[in-house]
């Protein structure tokens, strides 16, 4: 999952290497010389994320290992052939970015399935946090790799894609060989044969307030996350005027903090401290998202580039825990049907990612500090509103429409 995630976001970093610093050296016929084409590259990835989860809704019960191999193979193709596609032109490059988004659209589905099938119920939050740490390990690896390859490799930015393709191949094959096909609590049962899922209570699920507040909060999270992961390298290098190598490391450092916070709080949520399921999820949200929103606001407000960089890194360190809260809420609320809501999450994320590049292109046409500050202010307010809606509207108990055939999933 980490490398599949890396393969989706890698273009957000290498694009600053692909575009010459001196505009007089730029090839006017190179498709990335047009900022609108750059926006379309991000949009193609988002469209892939929308379509990626759709086949999975029809394959619940298939051998998860083979599904992961299939999506991993698509991800490998997306990065292995991107340097060639880039040399040909816009449309082949767009196809590669689409495939990268398509494969990453499976992340929440596979994470949910692996946790429910192979994780002790008393440790679900911890293991889900570890699975979703791919969202930080991927950028951590990619930003450092991209920074080093762009500045030291004889192949330049292209080497980043070849290295990612190689490691994705190794990890995909290793996953298939090492993961056994038996559930944690059903060690004597064989993995079921592939079958089409039936009986999802679509109307009940899609009209549940808790499901929608989780989806809305995930959307608010995703806006902040995408702006950081796709545009922070551009902001740090071109607006704050740091070097490419410094940009890679400064963009990656918050990911280390986010991994520690995500895994540590996942364990604390499982412990519970005697709190209800809702408050063991809502309290971490409040304590992390309030300072996160404040830090992003100050990123736009501060004129000193070091302070702006510091607050930007603080925002990312705190903000990336939100998917654990959203996903565990959906697991508890939707039970055996949580895979369907998880797939909706990824589709919503894809739609948001289509809108974000267009919005950023409109809001930041000249890439100035003042224009970026307006983007940061908007996201800070959005984070506050979506977090408040979660605290007041969420019911973190199994829904009635799950109790007839499912067991309660503890936080």
C-alpha positions as CSV (number, residue, x, y, z in Angstrom):
1,X,0.0,0.0,0.0
2,X,2.9,2.4,0.8
3,X,4.4,2.0,-2.6
4,X,1.1,2.1,-4.5
5,X,0.5,5.4,-2.6
6,X,3.9,6.6,-3.5
7,X,3.3,5.9,-7.2
8,X,0.2,8.1,-7.2
9,X,1.9,11.1,-5.5
10,X,5.3,11.0,-7.1
11,X,4.4,13.4,-9.9
12,X,3.6,16.1,-7.3
13,X,7.3,16.2,-6.5
14,X,9.0,15.4,-9.8
15,X,7.1,18.0,-11.6
16,X,9.3,20.7,-10.0
17,X,12.3,18.8,-11.5
18,X,10.7,18.4,-14.9
19,X,10.1,22.1,-15.2
20,X,13.3,24.2,-15.7
21,X,13.9,26.9,-13.1
22,X,14.7,29.4,-15.8
23,X,11.7,30.1,-18.1
24,X,14.0,31.0,-20.9
25,X,15.4,27.5,-21.0
26,X,11.9,25.9,-21.1
27,X,10.8,24.1,-24.2
28,X,7.5,25.9,-25.3
29,X,6.3,22.7,-26.9
30,X,6.8,20.6,-23.7
31,X,3.3,19.9,-22.4
32,X,4.3,20.7,-18.7
33,X,5.2,24.2,-19.7
34,X,1.4,24.9,-19.7
35,X,0.1,25.1,-16.1
36,X,-3.3,23.9,-17.3
37,X,-1.7,20.6,-18.5
38,X,-0.1,20.2,-15.1
39,X,-3.5,20.6,-13.5
40,X,-4.8,17.9,-15.9
41,X,-2.1,15.6,-14.8
42,X,-3.4,15.7,-11.2
43,X,-7.0,15.5,-12.5
44,X,-6.3,12.3,-14.4
45,X,-5.0,10.7,-11.2
46,X,-8.2,11.8,-9.4
47,X,-10.4,10.3,-12.1
48,X,-8.5,7.0,-11.7
49,X,-9.2,7.1,-8.0
50,X,-12.9,7.4,-8.7
51,X,-13.0,4.3,-11.0
52,X,-10.5,2.3,-8.9
53,X,-12.8,1.2,-6.1
54,X,-15.7,0.3,-8.4
55,X,-14.7,-3.3,-9.4
56,X,-14.0,-4.0,-5.7
57,X,-17.7,-3.6,-4.8
58,X,-18.4,-6.7,-7.0
59,X,-15.6,-8.8,-5.6
60,X,-16.2,-9.0,-1.9
61,X,-15.2,-12.6,-0.9
62,X,-12.4,-12.9,-3.5
63,X,-8.9,-13.8,-2.4
64,X,-7.6,-10.4,-1.2
65,X,-4.0,-11.4,-2.0
66,X,-4.7,-11.8,-5.7
67,X,-6.7,-8.6,-5.9
68,X,-3.8,-6.8,-4.3
69,X,-1.4,-8.4,-6.9
70,X,-3.7,-7.1,-9.7
71,X,-3.9,-3.6,-8.4
72,X,-0.1,-3.7,-7.7
73,X,0.6,-4.7,-11.3
74,X,-1.4,-1.7,-12.5
75,X,0.5,0.6,-10.2
76,X,3.8,-0.8,-11.5
77,X,2.8,0.0,-15.1
78,X,1.9,3.5,-14.1
79,X,5.4,4.4,-13.0
80,X,7.5,2.1,-15.1
81,X,6.3,3.6,-18.4
82,X,5.8,7.2,-17.2
83,X,9.2,8.4,-18.3
84,X,8.6,7.0,-21.8
85,X,5.1,8.5,-21.8
86,X,6.5,11.8,-20.8
87,X,8.8,11.8,-23.8
88,X,5.9,11.1,-26.1
89,X,3.5,13.8,-24.9
90,X,0.5,14.7,-22.8
91,X,-2.0,11.9,-23.6
92,X,0.3,8.9,-22.8
93,X,1.4,10.7,-19.6
94,X,-2.3,11.2,-18.6
95,X,-2.9,7.5,-19.1
96,X,-0.1,6.7,-16.7
97,X,-1.4,9.1,-14.1
98,X,-4.9,7.6,-14.5
99,X,-3.5,4.1,-13.8
100,X,-1.7,5.4,-10.7
101,X,-4.9,6.8,-9.3
102,X,-6.9,3.7,-10.2
103,X,-4.6,1.4,-8.3
104,X,-4.4,3.7,-5.2
105,X,-8.2,3.9,-5.1
106,X,-8.1,0.4,-3.6
107,X,-6.3,1.6,-0.4
108,X,-9.1,1.9,2.0
109,X,-10.9,-1.2,0.7
110,X,-7.8,-3.5,1.2
111,X,-6.9,-1.9,4.5
112,X,-10.4,-2.5,5.8
113,X,-10.5,-6.0,4.5
114,X,-7.1,-7.0,5.9
115,X,-7.9,-5.5,9.3
116,X,-11.3,-7.2,9.6
117,X,-9.9,-10.6,8.4
118,X,-6.5,-10.9,10.0
119,X,-6.5,-8.5,13.1
120,X,-7.5,-9.3,16.7
121,X,-10.6,-7.2,17.5
122,X,-9.0,-5.7,20.5
123,X,-6.2,-4.2,18.4
124,X,-8.2,-3.0,15.3
125,X,-7.5,0.7,15.7
126,X,-3.8,0.1,16.1
127,X,-3.5,-2.1,13.1
128,X,-5.7,0.2,11.0
129,X,-3.4,3.1,12.0
130,X,-0.4,1.0,10.9
131,X,-2.1,0.2,7.5
132,X,-3.0,3.9,6.9
133,X,0.6,4.9,7.8
134,X,1.2,4.1,4.2
135,X,-0.2,7.6,3.6
136,X,2.8,9.0,5.4
137,X,5.5,6.4,4.7
138,X,4.8,6.8,1.0
139,X,5.4,10.6,0.9
140,X,8.4,10.2,3.3
141,X,10.1,7.8,1.0
142,X,9.1,9.5,-2.3
143,X,10.0,13.1,-1.4
144,X,13.5,12.1,-0.1
145,X,14.0,9.8,-3.1
146,X,12.8,12.4,-5.6
147,X,14.9,15.1,-4.0
148,X,18.1,12.9,-4.2
149,X,17.4,11.6,-7.7
150,X,16.6,15.0,-9.1
151,X,19.8,16.5,-7.9
152,X,22.4,13.6,-7.9
153,X,21.2,10.9,-10.3
154,X,22.5,10.7,-13.9
155,X,19.0,9.8,-14.9
156,X,17.5,12.8,-13.0
157,X,13.8,12.6,-12.1
158,X,13.2,9.5,-14.3
159,X,15.2,7.4,-11.9
160,X,12.6,8.1,-9.2
161,X,10.0,6.2,-11.3
162,X,12.2,3.3,-12.1
163,X,13.2,2.8,-8.4
164,X,9.5,2.9,-7.4
165,X,8.5,0.4,-10.1
166,X,11.3,-2.0,-8.9
167,X,10.3,-1.8,-5.2
168,X,6.6,-2.0,-6.0
169,X,7.2,-5.3,-7.9
170,X,9.3,-6.7,-5.0
171,X,6.7,-5.8,-2.4
172,X,3.7,-7.0,-4.4
173,X,5.3,-10.4,-5.0
174,X,6.4,-10.7,-1.4
175,X,2.9,-9.8,-0.1
176,X,1.4,-12.6,-2.2
177,X,3.9,-15.2,-1.0
178,X,4.0,-14.3,2.7
179,X,0.4,-13.6,3.6
180,X,-1.5,-16.7,4.4
181,X,-5.1,-17.1,3.3
182,X,-6.7,-17.8,6.7
183,X,-8.6,-15.4,9.0
184,X,-7.1,-14.6,12.4
185,X,-10.1,-16.1,14.2
186,X,-10.8,-18.8,11.7
187,X,-7.5,-20.5,11.3
188,X,-9.0,-23.8,10.1
189,X,-11.1,-22.2,7.4
190,X,-9.9,-21.7,3.8
191,X,-10.1,-18.4,2.0
192,X,-13.6,-18.3,0.3
193,X,-13.8,-18.5,-3.5
194,X,-14.6,-15.3,-5.4
195,X,-18.3,-14.4,-5.3
196,X,-20.4,-11.4,-5.9
197,X,-21.6,-9.6,-2.7
198,X,-25.3,-9.2,-2.2
199,X,-27.6,-7.8,0.5
200,X,-25.9,-4.4,1.1
201,X,-28.6,-2.2,2.7
202,X,-27.8,0.7,0.3
203,X,-30.7,2.9,1.4
204,X,-30.0,2.6,5.1
205,X,-26.3,3.1,4.7
206,X,-26.6,6.1,2.4
207,X,-29.1,7.8,4.7
208,X,-27.2,7.2,7.9
209,X,-26.1,10.5,9.4
210,X,-22.9,9.0,11.0
211,X,-21.8,7.6,7.7
212,X,-22.3,11.0,6.0
213,X,-20.5,13.0,8.8
214,X,-17.6,10.6,8.5
215,X,-17.6,11.1,4.7
216,X,-17.8,14.8,5.0
217,X,-14.9,14.9,7.5
218,X,-12.9,12.7,5.3
219,X,-13.5,15.2,2.4
220,X,-12.3,18.1,4.6
221,X,-9.2,16.0,5.6
222,X,-8.5,15.1,2.0
223,X,-8.6,18.7,0.7
224,X,-5.9,19.6,3.3
225,X,-3.9,16.5,2.6
226,X,-3.9,16.8,-1.2
227,X,-3.0,20.4,-1.1
228,X,-0.1,19.6,1.2
229,X,1.2,16.5,-0.6
230,X,0.7,17.8,-4.2
231,X,1.5,21.4,-3.7
232,X,3.8,21.8,-0.6
233,X,6.9,21.0,-2.7
234,X,5.9,23.8,-5.1
235,X,5.1,26.2,-2.2
236,X,8.3,25.4,-0.3
237,X,10.6,25.7,-3.3
238,X,9.0,28.4,-5.4
239,X,7.3,30.6,-2.8
240,X,9.6,30.1,0.3
241,X,12.6,29.8,-1.9
242,X,14.3,26.6,-0.6
243,X,16.4,24.3,-2.8
244,X,15.0,21.1,-4.4
245,X,16.9,18.9,-1.9
246,X,15.8,21.0,1.1
247,X,12.2,20.9,-0.3
248,X,12.4,17.1,-0.3
249,X,13.5,16.8,3.3
250,X,11.2,19.6,4.6
251,X,8.2,18.0,2.9
252,X,9.1,14.5,4.3
253,X,9.9,15.4,8.0
254,X,6.2,15.9,9.0
255,X,5.5,12.4,7.7
256,X,7.8,10.9,10.4
257,X,5.9,12.8,13.2
258,X,2.6,11.8,11.6
259,X,3.5,8.1,11.6
260,X,4.4,8.3,15.3
261,X,1.2,10.1,16.2
262,X,-1.0,7.8,14.1
263,X,0.4,4.5,15.5
264,X,0.6,5.9,19.1
265,X,-2.9,7.2,19.2
266,X,-4.2,4.0,17.5
267,X,-3.0,2.1,20.5
268,X,-4.5,4.6,22.9
269,X,-7.9,4.3,21.1
270,X,-7.9,0.5,21.5
271,X,-7.1,1.0,25.2
272,X,-10.1,3.3,25.6
273,X,-9.6,4.5,29.2
274,X,-13.2,3.6,29.9
275,X,-14.6,6.0,27.4
276,X,-17.4,5.3,24.9
277,X,-16.5,4.4,21.3
278,X,-17.5,7.9,20.2
279,X,-15.3,9.8,22.6
280,X,-12.3,7.7,22.3
281,X,-12.4,8.7,18.6
282,X,-13.7,12.3,19.0
283,X,-11.3,13.5,21.7
284,X,-8.1,12.8,19.6
285,X,-9.9,14.5,16.7
286,X,-10.4,17.7,18.7
287,X,-6.9,17.7,20.2
288,X,-5.2,17.2,16.9
289,X,-7.4,19.2,14.4
290,X,-7.8,22.4,16.4
291,X,-4.0,23.1,16.5
292,X,-3.7,21.7,13.0
293,X,-6.2,24.2,11.6
294,X,-4.5,27.0,13.6
295,X,-1.1,26.0,12.2
296,X,-2.3,26.1,8.6
297,X,-3.9,29.5,9.2
298,X,-0.5,30.8,10.5
299,X,1.3,29.3,7.5
300,X,-0.6,31.8,5.4
301,X,-0.4,34.6,7.9
302,X,3.3,34.6,8.7
303,X,5.7,36.6,6.5
304,X,8.9,35.0,7.8
305,X,9.6,32.0,5.6
306,X,11.1,29.9,8.5
307,X,7.9,30.4,10.6
308,X,5.7,29.7,7.6
309,X,7.6,26.5,6.9
310,X,7.5,25.5,10.6
311,X,3.7,25.9,10.8
312,X,3.2,24.2,7.5
313,X,5.1,21.2,8.8
314,X,3.2,21.2,12.1
315,X,-0.1,21.2,10.2
316,X,0.9,18.1,8.3
317,X,2.2,16.3,11.4
318,X,-1.1,16.7,13.2
319,X,-3.7,16.5,10.3
320,X,-2.9,13.1,9.0
321,X,-4.5,11.1,11.8
322,X,-8.1,11.9,10.6
323,X,-8.5,8.9,8.3
324,X,-8.1,6.5,11.2
325,X,-11.0,8.2,13.0
326,X,-13.2,8.3,9.9
327,X,-12.4,4.7,9.0
328,X,-12.9,3.2,12.5
329,X,-16.2,5.1,12.8
330,X,-17.4,3.6,9.6
331,X,-16.2,0.1,10.6
332,X,-18.1,0.4,13.9
333,X,-21.2,1.9,12.4
334,X,-21.5,-0.1,9.2
335,X,-20.0,-3.5,10.4
336,X,-19.9,-6.1,7.6
337,X,-20.9,-3.4,5.1
338,X,-18.1,-1.1,5.9
339,X,-16.2,-2.0,2.7
340,X,-19.0,-0.2,0.7
341,X,-18.7,3.0,2.6
342,X,-14.9,2.8,2.4
343,X,-15.1,2.6,-1.4
344,X,-17.4,5.7,-1.3
345,X,-14.7,7.4,0.7
346,X,-12.2,6.8,-2.1
347,X,-14.7,8.0,-4.8
348,X,-15.3,11.2,-2.8
349,X,-11.6,11.6,-2.5
350,X,-11.2,11.3,-6.2
351,X,-13.9,13.9,-6.8
352,X,-12.2,16.2,-4.4
353,X,-8.9,15.7,-6.2
354,X,-10.5,16.7,-9.5
355,X,-11.8,19.9,-8.0
356,X,-8.7,20.8,-6.0
357,X,-6.2,21.3,-9.0
358,X,-8.8,23.4,-10.7
359,X,-9.4,25.4,-7.5
360,X,-5.7,25.8,-6.9
361,X,-5.1,26.8,-10.5
362,X,-7.8,29.5,-10.1
363,X,-6.8,30.7,-6.7
364,X,-3.1,30.7,-7.2
365,X,-2.5,31.8,-10.9
366,X,0.7,33.7,-10.0
367,X,2.0,31.4,-7.2
368,X,2.4,34.3,-4.8
369,X,2.4,34.2,-0.9
370,X,-0.8,36.2,-0.7
371,X,-2.6,33.9,-3.1
372,X,-1.5,30.8,-1.2
373,X,-2.5,32.4,2.1
374,X,-6.2,32.5,0.9
375,X,-6.0,28.8,0.1
376,X,-4.6,28.1,3.6
377,X,-7.3,30.2,5.3
378,X,-10.1,28.4,3.4
379,X,-8.8,24.9,4.3
380,X,-8.4,25.9,8.0
381,X,-12.0,26.9,8.2
382,X,-13.1,23.8,6.3
383,X,-11.2,21.6,8.8
384,X,-12.9,23.3,11.7
385,X,-16.4,22.9,10.2
386,X,-16.1,19.3,9.3
387,X,-14.6,18.4,12.7
388,X,-17.4,20.2,14.6
389,X,-20.0,18.3,12.5
390,X,-18.4,15.0,13.5
391,X,-18.3,15.8,17.2
392,X,-22.0,16.8,17.3
393,X,-23.6,14.5,14.8
394,X,-21.7,11.1,15.0
395,X,-23.1,8.0,16.7
396,X,-20.3,5.6,17.0
397,X,-22.4,2.5,17.7
398,X,-23.4,-0.3,15.3
399,X,-26.4,0.6,13.2
400,X,-29.6,-1.4,13.6
401,X,-29.3,-2.6,10.0
402,X,-26.0,-4.4,10.8
403,X,-27.0,-6.3,14.0
404,X,-29.0,-9.1,12.4
405,X,-25.9,-10.8,10.9
406,X,-22.8,-9.1,12.3
407,X,-20.9,-8.9,15.5
408,X,-20.0,-5.6,17.2
409,X,-16.7,-4.2,16.1
410,X,-15.0,-2.5,19.0
411,X,-13.0,0.7,18.5
